[in-house]
Amino acid sequence: MANIKSAKKRILTAQRNYERNVAFKSSIKTAVKKVVVLAQAKEKDQEAIKSALSQAYKLCDKAVSKGILHKNTASRKKSRLTKAINKLMA
């Protein structure tokens, strides 16, 4: 355990940031799963899929702006998601 006050503060800050980042990444995964489930459904609602896809894109872009994801990682996630949706919709 750290003895210096600033080091103790950094430990608390790092823990808080870690928890926030994990929660945000989890919300991205949930949004991606929602899109895939909608695309796999027998009754495909185009508007619902587009809306969910837009939300997933928005979360990825927000994560990049907050420094949670690297821009290439977000781009890769969006690309793979789009590719998967196009494959399911065909």
PDB file of N, CA, C and O in Angstrom:
ATOM      1  N   MET A   1       0.847  -1.184   0.000  1.00  0.00           N
ATOM      2  CA  MET A   1       0.000   0.000   0.000  1.00  0.00           C
ATOM      3  C   MET A   1       0.883   1.234   0.000  1.00  0.00           C
ATOM      4  O   MET A   1       1.947   1.265   0.619  1.00  0.00           O
ATOM      5  N   ALA A   2       0.417   2.244  -0.706  1.00  0.00           N
ATOM      6  CA  ALA A   2       1.181   3.486  -0.817  1.00  0.00           C
ATOM      7  C   ALA A   2       1.158   4.257   0.501  1.00  0.00           C
ATOM      8  O   ALA A   2       0.173   4.233   1.238  1.00  0.00           O
ATOM      9  N   ASN A   3       2.264   4.937   0.775  1.00  0.00           N
ATOM     10  CA  ASN A   3       2.363   5.750   1.986  1.00  0.00           C
ATOM     11  C   ASN A   3       2.196   7.239   1.687  1.00  0.00           C
ATOM     12  O   ASN A   3       1.794   8.014   2.554  1.00  0.00           O
ATOM     13  N   ILE A   4       2.508   7.626   0.454  1.00  0.00           N
ATOM     14  CA  ILE A   4       2.468   9.037   0.083  1.00  0.00           C
ATOM     15  C   ILE A   4       1.034   9.411  -0.296  1.00  0.00           C
ATOM     16  O   ILE A   4       0.330   8.652  -0.962  1.00  0.00           O
ATOM     17  N   LYS A   5       0.625  10.601   0.147  1.00  0.00           N
ATOM     18  CA  LYS A   5      -0.757  11.043  -0.056  1.00  0.00           C
ATOM     19  C   LYS A   5      -1.137  11.074  -1.543  1.00  0.00           C
ATOM     20  O   LYS A   5      -2.226  10.631  -1.911  1.00  0.00           O
ATOM     21  N   SER A   6      -0.258  11.588  -2.387  1.00  0.00           N
ATOM     22  CA  SER A   6      -0.573  11.680  -3.814  1.00  0.00           C
ATOM     23  C   SER A   6      -0.694  10.292  -4.446  1.00  0.00           C
ATOM     24  O   SER A   6      -1.496  10.088  -5.357  1.00  0.00           O
ATOM     25  N   ALA A   7       0.104   9.344  -3.960  1.00  0.00           N
ATOM     26  CA  ALA A   7       0.031   7.978  -4.480  1.00  0.00           C
ATOM     27  C   ALA A   7      -1.295   7.333  -4.074  1.00  0.00           C
ATOM     28  O   ALA A   7      -1.894   6.594  -4.854  1.00  0.00           O
ATOM     29  N   LYS A   8      -1.747   7.613  -2.859  1.00  0.00           N
ATOM     30  CA  LYS A   8      -3.047   7.099  -2.408  1.00  0.00           C
ATOM     31  C   LYS A   8      -4.166   7.669  -3.274  1.00  0.00           C
ATOM     32  O   LYS A   8      -5.104   6.961  -3.639  1.00  0.00           O
ATOM     33  N   LYS A   9      -4.057   8.949  -3.597  1.00  0.00           N
ATOM     34  CA  LYS A   9      -5.063   9.590  -4.445  1.00  0.00           C
ATOM     35  C   LYS A   9      -5.076   8.948  -5.832  1.00  0.00           C
ATOM     36  O   LYS A   9      -6.138   8.702  -6.404  1.00  0.00           O
ATOM     37  N   ARG A  10      -3.881   8.681  -6.364  1.00  0.00           N
ATOM     38  CA  ARG A  10      -3.788   8.077  -7.688  1.00  0.00           C
ATOM     39  C   ARG A  10      -4.426   6.683  -7.706  1.00  0.00           C
ATOM     40  O   ARG A  10      -5.068   6.301  -8.684  1.00  0.00           O
ATOM     41  N   ILE A  11      -4.245   5.936  -6.629  1.00  0.00           N
ATOM     42  CA  ILE A  11      -4.851   4.605  -6.540  1.00  0.00           C
ATOM     43  C   ILE A  11      -6.376   4.724  -6.591  1.00  0.00           C
ATOM     44  O   ILE A  11      -7.036   3.959  -7.295  1.00  0.00           O
ATOM     45  N   LEU A  12      -6.927   5.671  -5.854  1.00  0.00           N
ATOM     46  CA  LEU A  12      -8.375   5.875  -5.848  1.00  0.00           C
ATOM     47  C   LEU A  12      -8.876   6.332  -7.216  1.00  0.00           C
ATOM     48  O   LEU A  12      -9.906   5.864  -7.701  1.00  0.00           O
ATOM     49  N   THR A  13      -8.135   7.252  -7.827  1.00  0.00           N
ATOM     50  CA  THR A  13      -8.515   7.758  -9.148  1.00  0.00           C
ATOM     51  C   THR A  13      -8.460   6.651 -10.187  1.00  0.00           C
ATOM     52  O   THR A  13      -9.366   6.518 -11.010  1.00  0.00           O
ATOM     53  N   ALA A  14      -7.403   5.863 -10.148  1.00  0.00           N
ATOM     54  CA  ALA A  14      -7.245   4.778 -11.104  1.00  0.00           C
ATOM     55  C   ALA A  14      -8.377   3.762 -10.955  1.00  0.00           C
ATOM     56  O   ALA A  14      -8.897   3.264 -11.954  1.00  0.00           O
ATOM     57  N   GLN A  15      -8.754   3.455  -9.736  1.00  0.00           N
ATOM     58  CA  GLN A  15      -9.839   2.506  -9.490  1.00  0.00           C
ATOM     59  C   GLN A  15     -11.161   3.044 -10.019  1.00  0.00           C
ATOM     60  O   GLN A  15     -11.939   2.314 -10.633  1.00  0.00           O
ATOM     61  N   ARG A  16     -11.408   4.329  -9.774  1.00  0.00           N
ATOM     62  CA  ARG A  16     -12.644   4.949 -10.250  1.00  0.00           C
ATOM     63  C   ARG A  16     -12.701   4.929 -11.787  1.00  0.00           C
ATOM     64  O   ARG A  16     -13.733   4.601 -12.373  1.00  0.00           O
ATOM     65  N   ASN A  17     -11.592   5.280 -12.421  1.00  0.00           N
ATOM     66  CA  ASN A  17     -11.532   5.282 -13.885  1.00  0.00           C
ATOM     67  C   ASN A  17     -11.706   3.869 -14.445  1.00  0.00           C
ATOM     68  O   ASN A  17     -12.385   3.668 -15.452  1.00  0.00           O
ATOM     69  N   TYR A  18     -11.089   2.903 -13.784  1.00  0.00           N
ATOM     70  CA  TYR A  18     -11.202   1.507 -14.218  1.00  0.00           C
ATOM     71  C   TYR A  18     -12.659   1.059 -14.202  1.00  0.00           C
ATOM     72  O   TYR A  18     -13.139   0.456 -15.162  1.00  0.00           O
ATOM     73  N   GLU A  19     -13.357   1.356 -13.115  1.00  0.00           N
ATOM     74  CA  GLU A  19     -14.758   0.954 -13.001  1.00  0.00           C
ATOM     75  C   GLU A  19     -15.620   1.630 -14.057  1.00  0.00           C
ATOM     76  O   GLU A  19     -16.512   1.001 -14.625  1.00  0.00           O
ATOM     77  N   ARG A  20     -15.361   2.904 -14.324  1.00  0.00           N
ATOM     78  CA  ARG A  20     -16.111   3.631 -15.340  1.00  0.00           C
ATOM     79  C   ARG A  20     -15.841   3.032 -16.728  1.00  0.00           C
ATOM     80  O   ARG A  20     -16.765   2.846 -17.521  1.00  0.00           O
ATOM     81  N   ASN A  21     -14.575   2.735 -17.010  1.00  0.00           N
ATOM     82  CA  ASN A  21     -14.204   2.179 -18.309  1.00  0.00           C
ATOM     83  C   ASN A  21     -14.829   0.807 -18.527  1.00  0.00           C
ATOM     84  O   ASN A  21     -15.325   0.511 -19.614  1.00  0.00           O
ATOM     85  N   VAL A  22     -14.803  -0.022 -17.499  1.00  0.00           N
ATOM     86  CA  VAL A  22     -15.386  -1.360 -17.607  1.00  0.00           C
ATOM     87  C   VAL A  22     -16.885  -1.253 -17.869  1.00  0.00           C
ATOM     88  O   VAL A  22     -17.426  -1.987 -18.696  1.00  0.00           O
ATOM     89  N   ALA A  23     -17.553  -0.344 -17.171  1.00  0.00           N
ATOM     90  CA  ALA A  23     -18.996  -0.168 -17.361  1.00  0.00           C
ATOM     91  C   ALA A  23     -19.294   0.314 -18.779  1.00  0.00           C
ATOM     92  O   ALA A  23     -20.256  -0.139 -19.400  1.00  0.00           O
ATOM     93  N   PHE A  24     -18.483   1.216 -19.286  1.00  0.00           N
ATOM     94  CA  PHE A  24     -18.715   1.759 -20.625  1.00  0.00           C
ATOM     95  C   PHE A  24     -18.489   0.684 -21.680  1.00  0.00           C
ATOM     96  O   PHE A  24     -19.266   0.562 -22.627  1.00  0.00           O
ATOM     97  N   LYS A  25     -17.414  -0.104 -21.511  1.00  0.00           N
ATOM     98  CA  LYS A  25     -17.137  -1.186 -22.459  1.00  0.00           C
ATOM     99  C   LYS A  25     -18.258  -2.221 -22.431  1.00  0.00           C
ATOM    100  O   LYS A  25     -18.621  -2.782 -23.465  1.00  0.00           O
ATOM    101  N   SER A  26     -18.798  -2.467 -21.253  1.00  0.00           N
ATOM    102  CA  SER A  26     -19.902  -3.407 -21.117  1.00  0.00           C
ATOM    103  C   SER A  26     -21.132  -2.901 -21.860  1.00  0.00           C
ATOM    104  O   SER A  26     -21.840  -3.683 -22.494  1.00  0.00           O
ATOM    105  N   SER A  27     -21.390  -1.598 -21.787  1.00  0.00           N
ATOM    106  CA  SER A  27     -22.549  -1.042 -22.494  1.00  0.00           C
ATOM    107  C   SER A  27     -22.370  -1.150 -24.008  1.00  0.00           C
ATOM    108  O   SER A  27     -23.344  -1.330 -24.738  1.00  0.00           O
ATOM    109  N   ILE A  28     -21.123  -1.042 -24.479  1.00  0.00           N
ATOM    110  CA  ILE A  28     -20.858  -1.210 -25.911  1.00  0.00           C
ATOM    111  C   ILE A  28     -21.156  -2.647 -26.323  1.00  0.00           C
ATOM    112  O   ILE A  28     -21.798  -2.883 -27.346  1.00  0.00           O
ATOM    113  N   LYS A  29     -20.689  -3.607 -25.525  1.00  0.00           N
ATOM    114  CA  LYS A  29     -20.939  -5.018 -25.828  1.00  0.00           C
ATOM    115  C   LYS A  29     -22.436  -5.312 -25.857  1.00  0.00           C
ATOM    116  O   LYS A  29     -22.912  -6.049 -26.720  1.00  0.00           O
ATOM    117  N   THR A  30     -23.171  -4.734 -24.916  1.00  0.00           N
ATOM    118  CA  THR A  30     -24.615  -4.935 -24.858  1.00  0.00           C
ATOM    119  C   THR A  30     -25.284  -4.368 -26.100  1.00  0.00           C
ATOM    120  O   THR A  30     -26.175  -5.000 -26.667  1.00  0.00           O
ATOM    121  N   ALA A  31     -24.865  -3.188 -26.525  1.00  0.00           N
ATOM    122  CA  ALA A  31     -25.443  -2.560 -27.721  1.00  0.00           C
ATOM    123  C   ALA A  31     -25.161  -3.403 -28.963  1.00  0.00           C
ATOM    124  O   ALA A  31     -26.027  -3.554 -29.826  1.00  0.00           O
ATOM    125  N   VAL A  32     -23.949  -3.952 -29.052  1.00  0.00           N
ATOM    126  CA  VAL A  32     -23.585  -4.788 -30.198  1.00  0.00           C
ATOM    127  C   VAL A  32     -24.440  -6.059 -30.206  1.00  0.00           C
ATOM    128  O   VAL A  32     -24.934  -6.470 -31.256  1.00  0.00           O
ATOM    129  N   LYS A  33     -24.614  -6.677 -29.040  1.00  0.00           N
ATOM    130  CA  LYS A  33     -25.429  -7.888 -28.952  1.00  0.00           C
ATOM    131  C   LYS A  33     -26.874  -7.600 -29.348  1.00  0.00           C
ATOM    132  O   LYS A  33     -27.521  -8.420 -30.001  1.00  0.00           O
ATOM    133  N   LYS A  34     -27.374  -6.433 -28.951  1.00  0.00           N
ATOM    134  CA  LYS A  34     -28.745  -6.058 -29.276  1.00  0.00           C
ATOM    135  C   LYS A  34     -28.933  -5.972 -30.794  1.00  0.00           C
ATOM    136  O   LYS A  34     -29.942  -6.428 -31.331  1.00  0.00           O
ATOM    137  N   VAL A  35     -27.957  -5.385 -31.470  1.00  0.00           N
ATOM    138  CA  VAL A  35     -28.028  -5.268 -32.931  1.00  0.00           C
ATOM    139  C   VAL A  35     -28.033  -6.657 -33.569  1.00  0.00           C
ATOM    140  O   VAL A  35     -28.829  -6.928 -34.469  1.00  0.00           O
ATOM    141  N   VAL A  36     -27.158  -7.520 -33.109  1.00  0.00           N
ATOM    142  CA  VAL A  36     -27.051  -8.864 -33.680  1.00  0.00           C
ATOM    143  C   VAL A  36     -28.334  -9.658 -33.450  1.00  0.00           C
ATOM    144  O   VAL A  36     -28.801 -10.360 -34.347  1.00  0.00           O
ATOM    145  N   VAL A  37     -28.901  -9.548 -32.256  1.00  0.00           N
ATOM    146  CA  VAL A  37     -30.144 -10.262 -31.954  1.00  0.00           C
ATOM    147  C   VAL A  37     -31.271  -9.768 -32.853  1.00  0.00           C
ATOM    148  O   VAL A  37     -32.055 -10.571 -33.359  1.00  0.00           O
ATOM    149  N   LEU A  38     -31.360  -8.461 -33.056  1.00  0.00           N
ATOM    150  CA  LEU A  38     -32.387  -7.913 -33.939  1.00  0.00           C
ATOM    151  C   LEU A  38     -32.204  -8.401 -35.373  1.00  0.00           C
ATOM    152  O   LEU A  38     -33.181  -8.670 -36.072  1.00  0.00           O
ATOM    153  N   ALA A  39     -30.960  -8.513 -35.806  1.00  0.00           N
ATOM    154  CA  ALA A  39     -30.684  -8.954 -37.177  1.00  0.00           C
ATOM    155  C   ALA A  39     -30.952 -10.446 -37.362  1.00  0.00           C
ATOM    156  O   ALA A  39     -31.283 -10.890 -38.462  1.00  0.00           O
ATOM    157  N   GLN A  40     -30.808 -11.213 -36.290  1.00  0.00           N
ATOM    158  CA  GLN A  40     -31.028 -12.658 -36.373  1.00  0.00           C
ATOM    159  C   GLN A  40     -32.496 -13.041 -36.223  1.00  0.00           C
ATOM    160  O   GLN A  40     -32.870 -14.178 -36.512  1.00  0.00           O
ATOM    161  N   ALA A  41     -33.326 -12.111 -35.778  1.00  0.00           N
ATOM    162  CA  ALA A  41     -34.743 -12.401 -35.565  1.00  0.00           C
ATOM    163  C   ALA A  41     -35.419 -12.768 -36.888  1.00  0.00           C
ATOM    164  O   ALA A  41     -34.995 -12.339 -37.960  1.00  0.00           O
ATOM    165  N   LYS A  42     -36.473 -13.567 -36.785  1.00  0.00           N
ATOM    166  CA  LYS A  42     -37.195 -13.973 -37.996  1.00  0.00           C
ATOM    167  C   LYS A  42     -37.888 -12.779 -38.635  1.00  0.00           C
ATOM    168  O   LYS A  42     -37.851 -12.603 -39.853  1.00  0.00           O
ATOM    169  N   GLU A  43     -38.516 -11.966 -37.806  1.00  0.00           N
ATOM    170  CA  GLU A  43     -39.172 -10.743 -38.287  1.00  0.00           C
ATOM    171  C   GLU A  43     -38.172  -9.606 -38.187  1.00  0.00           C
ATOM    172  O   GLU A  43     -37.974  -9.042 -37.111  1.00  0.00           O
ATOM    173  N   LYS A  44     -37.542  -9.268 -39.298  1.00  0.00           N
ATOM    174  CA  LYS A  44     -36.505  -8.235 -39.289  1.00  0.00           C
ATOM    175  C   LYS A  44     -37.137  -6.853 -39.427  1.00  0.00           C
ATOM    176  O   LYS A  44     -37.741  -6.533 -40.450  1.00  0.00           O
ATOM    177  N   ASP A  45     -36.989  -6.041 -38.384  1.00  0.00           N
ATOM    178  CA  ASP A  45     -37.485  -4.671 -38.407  1.00  0.00           C
ATOM    179  C   ASP A  45     -36.313  -3.761 -38.781  1.00  0.00           C
ATOM    180  O   ASP A  45     -35.433  -3.500 -37.961  1.00  0.00           O
ATOM    181  N   GLN A  46     -36.314  -3.289 -40.010  1.00  0.00           N
ATOM    182  CA  GLN A  46     -35.191  -2.490 -40.531  1.00  0.00           C
ATOM    183  C   GLN A  46     -34.933  -1.245 -39.687  1.00  0.00           C
ATOM    184  O   GLN A  46     -33.784  -0.904 -39.404  1.00  0.00           O
ATOM    185  N   GLU A  47     -36.002  -0.577 -39.291  1.00  0.00           N
ATOM    186  CA  GLU A  47     -35.849   0.664 -38.515  1.00  0.00           C
ATOM    187  C   GLU A  47     -35.223   0.384 -37.148  1.00  0.00           C
ATOM    188  O   GLU A  47     -34.369   1.141 -36.686  1.00  0.00           O
ATOM    189  N   ALA A  48     -35.646  -0.695 -36.509  1.00  0.00           N
ATOM    190  CA  ALA A  48     -35.096  -1.051 -35.198  1.00  0.00           C
ATOM    191  C   ALA A  48     -33.614  -1.408 -35.313  1.00  0.00           C
ATOM    192  O   ALA A  48     -32.810  -1.051 -34.452  1.00  0.00           O
ATOM    193  N   ILE A  49     -33.270  -2.109 -36.378  1.00  0.00           N
ATOM    194  CA  ILE A  49     -31.867  -2.493 -36.588  1.00  0.00           C
ATOM    195  C   ILE A  49     -31.019  -1.254 -36.829  1.00  0.00           C
ATOM    196  O   ILE A  49     -29.937  -1.116 -36.259  1.00  0.00           O
ATOM    197  N   LYS A  50     -31.512  -0.347 -37.678  1.00  0.00           N
ATOM    198  CA  LYS A  50     -30.759   0.886 -37.949  1.00  0.00           C
ATOM    199  C   LYS A  50     -30.598   1.722 -36.696  1.00  0.00           C
ATOM    200  O   LYS A  50     -29.537   2.297 -36.454  1.00  0.00           O
ATOM    201  N   SER A  51     -31.653   1.787 -35.902  1.00  0.00           N
ATOM    202  CA  SER A  51     -31.602   2.558 -34.657  1.00  0.00           C
ATOM    203  C   SER A  51     -30.583   1.957 -33.682  1.00  0.00           C
ATOM    204  O   SER A  51     -29.788   2.683 -33.085  1.00  0.00           O
ATOM    205  N   ALA A  52     -30.611   0.634 -33.525  1.00  0.00           N
ATOM    206  CA  ALA A  52     -29.680  -0.043 -32.615  1.00  0.00           C
ATOM    207  C   ALA A  52     -28.247   0.072 -33.125  1.00  0.00           C
ATOM    208  O   ALA A  52     -27.313   0.246 -32.342  1.00  0.00           O
ATOM    209  N   LEU A  53     -28.081  -0.026 -34.440  1.00  0.00           N
ATOM    210  CA  LEU A  53     -26.743   0.107 -35.034  1.00  0.00           C
ATOM    211  C   LEU A  53     -26.204   1.512 -34.809  1.00  0.00           C
ATOM    212  O   LEU A  53     -25.027   1.692 -34.495  1.00  0.00           O
ATOM    213  N   SER A  54     -27.063   2.495 -34.971  1.00  0.00           N
ATOM    214  CA  SER A  54     -26.671   3.884 -34.736  1.00  0.00           C
ATOM    215  C   SER A  54     -26.243   4.093 -33.280  1.00  0.00           C
ATOM    216  O   SER A  54     -25.270   4.795 -33.005  1.00  0.00           O
ATOM    217  N   GLN A  55     -26.978   3.478 -32.358  1.00  0.00           N
ATOM    218  CA  GLN A  55     -26.647   3.588 -30.931  1.00  0.00           C
ATOM    219  C   GLN A  55     -25.293   2.936 -30.639  1.00  0.00           C
ATOM    220  O   GLN A  55     -24.503   3.471 -29.861  1.00  0.00           O
ATOM    221  N   ALA A  56     -25.026   1.794 -31.255  1.00  0.00           N
ATOM    222  CA  ALA A  56     -23.745   1.111 -31.055  1.00  0.00           C
ATOM    223  C   ALA A  56     -22.601   1.967 -31.596  1.00  0.00           C
ATOM    224  O   ALA A  56     -21.553   2.087 -30.960  1.00  0.00           O
ATOM    225  N   TYR A  57     -22.805   2.563 -32.775  1.00  0.00           N
ATOM    226  CA  TYR A  57     -21.794   3.463 -33.350  1.00  0.00           C
ATOM    227  C   TYR A  57     -21.547   4.641 -32.426  1.00  0.00           C
ATOM    228  O   TYR A  57     -20.404   5.033 -32.190  1.00  0.00           O
ATOM    229  N   LYS A  58     -22.617   5.194 -31.911  1.00  0.00           N
ATOM    230  CA  LYS A  58     -22.524   6.366 -31.039  1.00  0.00           C
ATOM    231  C   LYS A  58     -21.706   6.042 -29.786  1.00  0.00           C
ATOM    232  O   LYS A  58     -20.857   6.830 -29.370  1.00  0.00           O
ATOM    233  N   LEU A  59     -21.969   4.883 -29.195  1.00  0.00           N
ATOM    234  CA  LEU A  59     -21.226   4.483 -27.998  1.00  0.00           C
ATOM    235  C   LEU A  59     -19.742   4.276 -28.303  1.00  0.00           C
ATOM    236  O   LEU A  59     -18.884   4.663 -27.510  1.00  0.00           O
ATOM    237  N   CYS A  60     -19.444   3.670 -29.446  1.00  0.00           N
ATOM    238  CA  CYS A  60     -18.039   3.467 -29.832  1.00  0.00           C
ATOM    239  C   CYS A  60     -17.330   4.811 -30.007  1.00  0.00           C
ATOM    240  O   CYS A  60     -16.213   5.002 -29.525  1.00  0.00           O
ATOM    241  N   ASP A  61     -17.988   5.733 -30.699  1.00  0.00           N
ATOM    242  CA  ASP A  61     -17.385   7.045 -30.927  1.00  0.00           C
ATOM    243  C   ASP A  61     -17.207   7.822 -29.624  1.00  0.00           C
ATOM    244  O   ASP A  61     -16.219   8.533 -29.443  1.00  0.00           O
ATOM    245  N   LYS A  62     -18.170   7.678 -28.723  1.00  0.00           N
ATOM    246  CA  LYS A  62     -18.080   8.354 -27.433  1.00  0.00           C
ATOM    247  C   LYS A  62     -16.920   7.787 -26.611  1.00  0.00           C
ATOM    248  O   LYS A  62     -16.215   8.526 -25.923  1.00  0.00           O
ATOM    249  N   ALA A  63     -16.732   6.467 -26.692  1.00  0.00           N
ATOM    250  CA  ALA A  63     -15.632   5.822 -25.973  1.00  0.00           C
ATOM    251  C   ALA A  63     -14.290   6.334 -26.480  1.00  0.00           C
ATOM    252  O   ALA A  63     -13.356   6.508 -25.697  1.00  0.00           O
ATOM    253  N   VAL A  64     -14.187   6.574 -27.780  1.00  0.00           N
ATOM    254  CA  VAL A  64     -12.948   7.118 -28.351  1.00  0.00           C
ATOM    255  C   VAL A  64     -12.710   8.525 -27.829  1.00  0.00           C
ATOM    256  O   VAL A  64     -11.590   8.872 -27.455  1.00  0.00           O
ATOM    257  N   SER A  65     -13.758   9.332 -27.802  1.00  0.00           N
ATOM    258  CA  SER A  65     -13.595  10.722 -27.363  1.00  0.00           C
ATOM    259  C   SER A  65     -13.233  10.808 -25.882  1.00  0.00           C
ATOM    260  O   SER A  65     -12.575  11.759 -25.460  1.00  0.00           O
ATOM    261  N   LYS A  66     -13.657   9.822 -25.092  1.00  0.00           N
ATOM    262  CA  LYS A  66     -13.341   9.810 -23.662  1.00  0.00           C
ATOM    263  C   LYS A  66     -12.025   9.091 -23.360  1.00  0.00           C
ATOM    264  O   LYS A  66     -11.569   9.069 -22.217  1.00  0.00           O
ATOM    265  N   GLY A  67     -11.421   8.503 -24.397  1.00  0.00           N
ATOM    266  CA  GLY A  67     -10.142   7.819 -24.193  1.00  0.00           C
ATOM    267  C   GLY A  67     -10.280   6.413 -23.666  1.00  0.00           C
ATOM    268  O   GLY A  67      -9.309   5.835 -23.179  1.00  0.00           O
ATOM    269  N   ILE A  68     -11.474   5.848 -23.755  1.00  0.00           N
ATOM    270  CA  ILE A  68     -11.696   4.493 -23.264  1.00  0.00           C
ATOM    271  C   ILE A  68     -11.253   3.468 -24.303  1.00  0.00           C
ATOM    272  O   ILE A  68     -10.678   2.435 -23.960  1.00  0.00           O
ATOM    273  N   LEU A  69     -11.524   3.761 -25.577  1.00  0.00           N
ATOM    274  CA  LEU A  69     -11.093   2.900 -26.674  1.00  0.00           C
ATOM    275  C   LEU A  69     -10.176   3.683 -27.602  1.00  0.00           C
ATOM    276  O   LEU A  69     -10.298   4.900 -27.740  1.00  0.00           O
ATOM    277  N   HIS A  70      -9.261   2.965 -28.232  1.00  0.00           N
ATOM    278  CA  HIS A  70      -8.422   3.576 -29.264  1.00  0.00           C
ATOM    279  C   HIS A  70      -9.278   3.734 -30.514  1.00  0.00           C
ATOM    280  O   HIS A  70     -10.200   2.950 -30.736  1.00  0.00           O
ATOM    281  N   LYS A  71      -8.985   4.727 -31.322  1.00  0.00           N
ATOM    282  CA  LYS A  71      -9.826   4.996 -32.497  1.00  0.00           C
ATOM    283  C   LYS A  71      -9.841   3.827 -33.470  1.00  0.00           C
ATOM    284  O   LYS A  71     -10.871   3.551 -34.084  1.00  0.00           O
ATOM    285  N   ASN A  72      -8.715   3.137 -33.620  1.00  0.00           N
ATOM    286  CA  ASN A  72      -8.681   1.989 -34.528  1.00  0.00           C
ATOM    287  C   ASN A  72      -9.501   0.825 -33.981  1.00  0.00           C
ATOM    288  O   ASN A  72     -10.113   0.079 -34.745  1.00  0.00           O
ATOM    289  N   THR A  73      -9.513   0.674 -32.671  1.00  0.00           N
ATOM    290  CA  THR A  73     -10.307  -0.384 -32.047  1.00  0.00           C
ATOM    291  C   THR A  73     -11.788  -0.138 -32.295  1.00  0.00           C
ATOM    292  O   THR A  73     -12.525  -1.056 -32.655  1.00  0.00           O
ATOM    293  N   ALA A  74     -12.219   1.098 -32.102  1.00  0.00           N
ATOM    294  CA  ALA A  74     -13.625   1.440 -32.333  1.00  0.00           C
ATOM    295  C   ALA A  74     -13.978   1.251 -33.799  1.00  0.00           C
ATOM    296  O   ALA A  74     -15.049   0.740 -34.128  1.00  0.00           O
ATOM    297  N   SER A  75     -13.080   1.662 -34.671  1.00  0.00           N
ATOM    298  CA  SER A  75     -13.309   1.514 -36.106  1.00  0.00           C
ATOM    299  C   SER A  75     -13.428   0.040 -36.479  1.00  0.00           C
ATOM    300  O   SER A  75     -14.285  -0.332 -37.280  1.00  0.00           O
ATOM    301  N   ARG A  76     -12.582  -0.789 -35.907  1.00  0.00           N
ATOM    302  CA  ARG A  76     -12.617  -2.228 -36.178  1.00  0.00           C
ATOM    303  C   ARG A  76     -13.930  -2.834 -35.680  1.00  0.00           C
ATOM    304  O   ARG A  76     -14.544  -3.644 -36.374  1.00  0.00           O
ATOM    305  N   LYS A  77     -14.357  -2.442 -34.479  1.00  0.00           N
ATOM    306  CA  LYS A  77     -15.614  -2.953 -33.933  1.00  0.00           C
ATOM    307  C   LYS A  77     -16.794  -2.580 -34.827  1.00  0.00           C
ATOM    308  O   LYS A  77     -17.659  -3.411 -35.105  1.00  0.00           O
ATOM    309  N   LYS A  78     -16.824  -1.332 -35.273  1.00  0.00           N
ATOM    310  CA  LYS A  78     -17.917  -0.869 -36.119  1.00  0.00           C
ATOM    311  C   LYS A  78     -17.895  -1.592 -37.460  1.00  0.00           C
ATOM    312  O   LYS A  78     -18.943  -1.969 -37.984  1.00  0.00           O
ATOM    313  N   SER A  79     -16.715  -1.783 -38.007  1.00  0.00           N
ATOM    314  CA  SER A  79     -16.580  -2.455 -39.289  1.00  0.00           C
ATOM    315  C   SER A  79     -17.042  -3.903 -39.200  1.00  0.00           C
ATOM    316  O   SER A  79     -17.784  -4.371 -40.063  1.00  0.00           O
ATOM    317  N   ARG A  80     -16.615  -4.606 -38.174  1.00  0.00           N
ATOM    318  CA  ARG A  80     -16.993  -6.009 -38.008  1.00  0.00           C
ATOM    319  C   ARG A  80     -18.495  -6.148 -37.771  1.00  0.00           C
ATOM    320  O   ARG A  80     -19.130  -7.079 -38.266  1.00  0.00           O
ATOM    321  N   LEU A  81     -19.049  -5.212 -37.012  1.00  0.00           N
ATOM    322  CA  LEU A  81     -20.482  -5.242 -36.748  1.00  0.00           C
ATOM    323  C   LEU A  81     -21.270  -5.032 -38.037  1.00  0.00           C
ATOM    324  O   LEU A  81     -22.234  -5.749 -38.305  1.00  0.00           O
ATOM    325  N   THR A  82     -20.862  -4.058 -38.825  1.00  0.00           N
ATOM    326  CA  THR A  82     -21.534  -3.776 -40.089  1.00  0.00           C
ATOM    327  C   THR A  82     -21.440  -4.970 -41.028  1.00  0.00           C
ATOM    328  O   THR A  82     -22.417  -5.337 -41.682  1.00  0.00           O
ATOM    329  N   LYS A  83     -20.268  -5.568 -41.089  1.00  0.00           N
ATOM    330  CA  LYS A  83     -20.061  -6.736 -41.947  1.00  0.00           C
ATOM    331  C   LYS A  83     -20.952  -7.887 -41.519  1.00  0.00           C
ATOM    332  O   LYS A  83     -21.538  -8.568 -42.360  1.00  0.00           O
ATOM    333  N   ALA A  84     -21.056  -8.107 -40.214  1.00  0.00           N
ATOM    334  CA  ALA A  84     -21.893  -9.187 -39.694  1.00  0.00           C
ATOM    335  C   ALA A  84     -23.368  -8.922 -39.977  1.00  0.00           C
ATOM    336  O   ALA A  84     -24.104  -9.840 -40.339  1.00  0.00           O
ATOM    337  N   ILE A  85     -23.799  -7.691 -39.817  1.00  0.00           N
ATOM    338  CA  ILE A  85     -25.204  -7.343 -40.054  1.00  0.00           C
ATOM    339  C   ILE A  85     -25.538  -7.516 -41.540  1.00  0.00           C
ATOM    340  O   ILE A  85     -26.588  -8.057 -41.885  1.00  0.00           O
ATOM    341  N   ASN A  86     -24.658  -7.062 -42.396  1.00  0.00           N
ATOM    342  CA  ASN A  86     -24.891  -7.218 -43.836  1.00  0.00           C
ATOM    343  C   ASN A  86     -24.994  -8.694 -44.223  1.00  0.00           C
ATOM    344  O   ASN A  86     -25.795  -9.065 -45.081  1.00  0.00           O
ATOM    345  N   LYS A  87     -24.182  -9.523 -43.587  1.00  0.00           N
ATOM    346  CA  LYS A  87     -24.206 -10.954 -43.868  1.00  0.00           C
ATOM    347  C   LYS A  87     -25.523 -11.562 -43.394  1.00  0.00           C
ATOM    348  O   LYS A  87     -26.106 -12.397 -44.086  1.00  0.00           O
ATOM    349  N   LEU A  88     -25.993 -11.149 -42.220  1.00  0.00           N
ATOM    350  CA  LEU A  88     -27.247 -11.678 -41.686  1.00  0.00           C
ATOM    351  C   LEU A  88     -28.460 -11.199 -42.473  1.00  0.00           C
ATOM    352  O   LEU A  88     -29.459 -11.910 -42.587  1.00  0.00           O
ATOM    353  N   MET A  89     -28.367 -10.011 -43.004  1.00  0.00           N
ATOM    354  CA  MET A  89     -29.502  -9.420 -43.728  1.00  0.00           C
ATOM    355  C   MET A  89     -29.602  -9.954 -45.161  1.00  0.00           C
ATOM    356  O   MET A  89     -30.659  -9.853 -45.783  1.00  0.00           O
ATOM    357  N   ALA A  90     -28.529 -10.513 -45.679  1.00  0.00           N
ATOM    358  CA  ALA A  90     -28.529 -10.981 -47.078  1.00  0.00           C
ATOM    359  C   ALA A  90     -29.315 -12.265 -47.250  1.00  0.00           C
ATOM    360  O   ALA A  90     -29.411 -12.786 -48.361  1.00  0.00           O
TER     361      ALA A  90
END
